[in-house]
Amino acid sequence: MKFSNIRLLVNDFDKAFTFYNDTLGLECTWGKPGENFASFNIGLESGLAIFKAELMGMAIDNFNTKKKGEFQDRSVIIIEVEDVSDTYVKLKSKGINFLTEPKDMPAWGIRVAHFRDTEENLLEIFSALPKDQWAEHLK
């Protein structure tokens, strides 16, 4: 496993983008206003990312948190792995209870699975999808 980035889940993407890019002056390494995802150089080229909270909520099936009485996540620790499905099986055998099974997210260009740590922090393991499975979403 390899640490990838910390992803902050935001409600107002453009406002957050302006804050990190313009106000703090962090170098944007991916994304722009009006999109769903952006990453910034914090000494690690894409070490800090922002992402629309509602999209992560839909990915882990807790979008309607007010109905369920659950909380809306505000951040995610992102860990890159060689093979999500293989890592999922290994971690599950160690007692990790996953929120989602491995699934392809073509619009994101990655395969993912999500779980929580002992303090209820959200974690995502991911590996890149072959480019032919997601390139059409860049258009």
Secondary structure as GFF3:
##gff-version 3
##sequence-region A 1 139
A	DSSP	beta_strand	2	10	.	.	.	ID=ss1
A	DSSP	alpha_helix	13	18	.	.	.	ID=ss2
A	DSSP	pi_helix	19	23	.	.	.	ID=ss3
A	DSSP	beta_strand	27	30	.	.	.	ID=ss4
A	DSSP	beta_strand	37	41	.	.	.	ID=ss5
A	DSSP	beta_strand	48	52	.	.	.	ID=ss6
A	DSSP	alpha_helix	53	59	.	.	.	ID=ss7
A	DSSP	alpha_helix	65	68	.	.	.	ID=ss8
A	DSSP	beta_strand	75	80	.	.	.	ID=ss9
A	DSSP	alpha_helix	84	93	.	.	.	ID=ss10
A	DSSP	beta_strand	103	105	.	.	.	ID=ss11
A	DSSP	beta_strand	110	116	.	.	.	ID=ss12
A	DSSP	beta_strand	122	128	.	.	.	ID=ss13
A	DSSP	three_ten_helix	131	133	.	.	.	ID=ss14
A	DSSP	three_ten_helix	135	138	.	.	.	ID=ss15
###
